Amino acid sequence: MENFEGKRVLVTGASSGIGAGLAVEFARRGAVVGICARRQDRLEDVLHQCQAFSPESQMWVVDLADETAVDKLAVDFSNTFGGIDILVNNAGIPKRRHLTRLDNKTVDNVMRINYSSPVQLTLLLLPHMLAQNSGTIINVSSVAATLSPPGEAAYSASKAAMTVFSESMALDLWDTGINVLILYPGVVDTELFTLPDNDPMVADVEAIPVADAVAIVFDGLAQGALQVYAPTWFADIAVSKAKDPQAFIAGSAEYITGRQGD
Ligand SMILES: NC(=O)c1ccc[n+]([C@@H]2O[C@H](COP(=O)([O-])OP(=O)(O)OC[C@H]3O[C@@H](n4cnc5c(N)ncnc54)[C@H](OP(=O)(O)O)[C@@H]3O)[C@@H](O)[C@H]2O)c1
């Protein structure tokens, strides 16, 4: 098991799901973990789990939609821990909605949480990593970034932006000692699929447990991978879509029509 003893890790969106799983696993492996999200009670629960392994771990209640709050989070985290070693941009919202019911405000909100906010946090904390010639940035994207599922236009676009930003960032930071890992969750068993104000999911894919997605991330870190899919077989689907996007979208349309007849 790779050791993260003393590493300073910030995980956004750690009050539930993948973020909570990653935060606790980093703490279990010796890291000092900072966690943030909006739901204080849920964060407190995750913080207690982290502190059982890593007593110095801390939490911040933050709405990442608020630019000033993100600025403050970066300052508070680095002042508390004297810098940062690993940033996990995990917080995200789906807002699944058929295109015909999508409005600009929703698109902007999704883009803010899933793209602009993690970029803002990354740029604020990057100088610490550059100064020490080391660091890791884990960006949680989605298979939606490559597969464009139905009713997820705003979400897919925000995750595609996050993905391309991450790839370009990996290139610009190539010789700096800072590594970038992009996680593409497929279907992981979290609250993301039961959030209010979202259309139901169309695709019916068996979800993997959070623990499996967390294990895939730590394997990716150990291998110095640029990207990992969870579950891993989604990588093959992404490749087949890239080879023939038209056939893939036509196949998706056929699948949706079939599901509507179910
Ligand atoms: N589960 C999957 O199959 C799947 C698939 C593709 C991508 N993903 C991505 O994985 C990441 C984690 O999602 P999850 O599946 O673990 O779902 P989740 O349990 O709903 O976690 C989402 C996290 O984001 C936080 N968050 C949302 N809006 C926020 C805001 N305005 N400010 C601060 N924190 C905010 C939530 O905390 P609060 O509500 O407490 O603020 C929560 O901790 C997301 O980026 C998601 O898009 C997941």
The ligand as a Gaussian input file, in Angstrom:
#p B3LYP/6-31G(d) Opt

LIG

0 1
 N      -21.233000       8.625000      -9.164000
 C      -20.934000       8.522000     -10.425000
 O      -21.226000       7.502000     -11.094000
 C      -20.239000       9.642000     -11.136000
 C      -20.139000       9.545000     -12.528000
 C      -19.463000      10.532000     -13.202000
 C      -18.881000      11.582000     -12.512000
 N      -19.018000      11.672000     -11.166000
 C      -18.413000      12.814000     -10.491000
 O      -17.861000      12.431000      -9.260000
 C      -17.838000      13.552000      -8.394000
 C      -18.379000      13.151000      -7.039000
 O      -19.754000      12.831000      -7.189000
 P      -20.436000      11.640000      -6.394000
 O      -20.874000      10.660000      -7.384000
 O      -19.585000      11.216000      -5.269000
 O      -21.792000      12.359000      -5.891000
 P      -22.176000      13.060000      -4.518000
 O      -22.186000      12.084000      -3.429000
 O      -23.424000      13.823000      -4.829000
 O      -20.973000      14.061000      -4.260000
 C      -20.926000      15.363000      -4.777000
 C      -20.154000      16.219000      -3.810000
 O      -20.034000      17.541000      -4.362000
 C      -20.375000      18.473000      -3.339000
 N      -20.897000      19.703000      -3.914000
 C      -21.872000      19.840000      -4.834000
 N      -22.118000      21.146000      -5.053000
 C      -21.272000      21.844000      -4.259000
 C      -21.063000      23.219000      -4.008000
 N      -21.795000      24.182000      -4.616000
 N      -20.109000      23.580000      -3.120000
 C      -19.392000      22.637000      -2.463000
 N      -19.539000      21.319000      -2.655000
 C      -20.486000      20.933000      -3.533000
 C      -21.441000      17.744000      -2.513000
 O      -21.484000      18.266000      -1.197000
 P      -22.609000      19.229000      -0.602000
 O      -23.908000      18.866000      -1.245000
 O      -22.545000      18.938000       0.864000
 O      -22.145000      20.616000      -0.923000
 C      -20.860000      16.343000      -2.471000
 O      -19.911000      16.234000      -1.439000
 C      -18.634000      14.656000      -9.090000
 O      -17.766000      15.576000      -9.720000
 C      -19.415000      13.898000     -10.139000
 O      -19.761000      14.704000     -11.253000
 C      -19.679000      10.712000     -10.470000

